Amino acid sequence: MTPLLRLDKVEVTYHRVITAIQGITLEVAKGSIVALLGTNGAGKTTTLRAISGFIGLDDAYITDGSITYRAQRIENRPPHRITSLGIALVPERNKVFENLAVDDNLEAAVPRRGSRFGKDLVYEYFPALARLRRREAGYLSGGERQMLGIGGALMCAPELLLVDELSLGLAPLALEELGHALRRIREQLGTTLLVVEQNAHVALDLADYAYVIENGRIVLDGTPEKLRAHQDVGEFYLGAGSGERRRSYRDVKQYRRSRRWYG
């Protein structure tokens, strides 16, 4: 089956000299939740910005490879063109207008032509926001801001929702509520999700399939069950090493890891 989204050997270069991601290939099946897991600076955000078209704002461009969405090539298109095709990005930062109320933030979203997704449906999936609809977004908690950012993106009725750093700064209870809402959105609306995440436990609990990115390259991929069983994922991302302290791959001078693992 043809995937909804496919990146094929994508390379992104900043300021025409700095290569940020190198030869990334990944697929997102329609109706799935896919996670892109990696540490800070691994290339996760650049990958999402390449898909959504926002890398051009940073003087960055896709210099090799292709991005195909619903059988259309979309690399290096401007963000508004990509959004009109049914892709919405929830960025890591600056996801809300702090001086506007929750209700006004949702009003500010520009819906896709023919979209029937309104504020009432956002409040149905995020009831905490309904109780705060008159509060200025600058006074929201981290979890509430994430909900509002996702709600604003949903106002565009995307077929593919890109979420950058889902769990960043969130309390466990807020993260649990958010994960539950995203699963409902996928199941009830048929929305496909590509989620960027540093927390392996969060990524593997939420996703149907996951990719691990390091230094701008995909080094591992597989189902959550396969990745949990992989020794390097357990040691470097899940804290299952032999030492008492959770280890980072940066602490290790020699990798046992192969360039790519096929489960």
Buried (B, 14 or more C-beta within 10 A) or exposed (E): EEBBBBBBEBBBBBEEEEBBBBBBBBBBBBBBBBBBBBBEEBBBBBBBBBBBBBBBEEEBBBEBBEBBBBEEEBBBBEBEEBBBBBBBBBBBEEBBBEEBBBBBBBEEBEEBEEBEBBBEBBBEBBEBBBEBBEBBBEEBBBBBBBBBBBBBBBBBBBBBBBBBBBBBEBEEEBBBBBBEBBEEBBEEBEBBBBBBBBBBEBBBEBBBBBBBBBEBBBBBBBBBEBBBEBEBBBBBBBBEBEEEEEBEBEEBEEEEBEEEBEE
